[in-house]
Amino acid sequence: MNKQLLILLLSAFILFSCSEKKVDKVLSEPSEMEIAENIYDEAVKALESGDAYYAQKKFNEVESLMPQSEWASKASLMTGYADYSRSAYSQAIFTLKRISPIGTNELLTTRIK
């Protein structure tokens, strides 16, 4: 009887000791550039779905997060378009007038997304 119990316990121990071990993956936090890209993509999707007010807020968020990046220039232009889309014409004009003329030609000739 003791021999059978010992064999049972030993086989259970061997069975569980060979089980697969979970390996924790180390995830790094996204950079500010990745965060800005994600917010920009979210804003574009909102604009495509017709929610121009939400898109405008998200584009402004990208501008404030990365003010000196190319994403800020694109977001500024898209903010003006979002204002125009929701018939806020005077706000759209104000937004588009404040875009820096440096790099605007390059921005307008490239596809925004």
C-alpha positions in Angstrom: 0.0 0.0 0.0 2.8 2.4 0.9 4.7 1.5 -2.2 1.6 2.4 -4.4 1.1 5.7 -2.6 4.8 6.5 -3.0 4.7 5.7 -6.8 1.5 7.8 -7.1 3.0 10.8 -5.4 6.3 10.5 -7.3 4.5 10.3 -10.6 2.4 13.3 -9.7 5.5 15.2 -8.8 7.2 14.4 -12.1 4.2 15.2 -14.1 3.8 18.7 -12.5 7.5 19.5 -12.5 7.6 19.0 -16.3 4.8 21.4 -16.9 5.4 24.6 -19.0 6.6 27.6 -17.1 5.2 31.0 -17.9 7.7 33.6 -19.0 6.8 37.2 -18.3 7.4 39.5 -21.2 9.0 42.9 -20.4 7.0 45.6 -22.2 8.5 49.1 -22.5 6.4 52.1 -22.2 5.5 53.8 -25.5 7.6 56.9 -26.4 6.0 60.3 -26.8 6.3 59.9 -30.6 4.4 56.6 -30.5 1.7 58.2 -28.3 1.4 61.1 -30.7 1.0 58.7 -33.7 -1.7 56.7 -31.9 -3.6 59.8 -31.0 -3.3 61.2 -34.5 -4.6 57.9 -35.9 -7.5 57.9 -33.5 -8.3 61.5 -34.6 -8.2 60.6 -38.3 -10.5 57.6 -37.6 -12.9 59.9 -35.7 -12.9 62.4 -38.6 -13.6 59.7 -41.1 -16.5 58.5 -39.0 -17.9 62.0 -38.9 -17.0 63.1 -35.4 -15.2 66.3 -36.3 -15.4 67.8 -32.8 -13.7 64.8 -31.1 -11.1 64.7 -34.0 -10.4 68.4 -33.5 -9.7 67.8 -29.8 -7.4 64.9 -30.5 -5.5 66.8 -33.1 -5.0 69.6 -30.6 -3.8 67.0 -28.1 -1.1 65.9 -30.6 0.0 69.5 -31.1 0.4 70.1 -27.4 2.2 66.8 -26.9 4.7 67.2 -29.7 4.8 70.9 -30.6 8.1 70.8 -32.6 7.5 67.6 -34.6 6.1 66.9 -38.0 3.0 65.4 -36.3 2.2 68.8 -34.8 2.2 70.4 -38.3 0.0 67.7 -39.7 -2.3 67.9 -36.7 -2.5 71.6 -37.0 -3.6 71.4 -40.6 -6.1 68.6 -39.8 -7.5 70.7 -36.9 -8.4 73.3 -39.5 -10.0 70.7 -41.7 -11.9 69.3 -38.7 -13.2 72.8 -37.9 -14.2 73.3 -41.6 -15.9 69.9 -41.6 -18.1 70.9 -38.7 -19.0 74.2 -40.3 -16.9 76.3 -37.9 -15.5 78.4 -40.7 -14.1 81.3 -38.8 -12.3 78.9 -36.4 -11.0 77.0 -39.4 -9.6 80.2 -40.9 -8.0 81.2 -37.5 -6.5 77.7 -37.1 -5.1 77.6 -40.6 -3.6 81.1 -40.4 -1.5 80.2 -37.4 0.3 77.4 -39.2 3.9 78.3 -39.6 4.8 79.1 -43.2 8.1 77.2 -42.7 7.6 73.7 -44.0 4.1 74.3 -45.1 4.8 73.7 -48.7 6.4 70.4 -47.9 3.5 69.5 -45.7 0.9 70.4 -48.3 2.6 68.4 -51.0 2.9 65.2 -49.0 -0.1 63.0 -48.2 -1.3 63.6 -44.7 -2.6 60.1 -44.2 
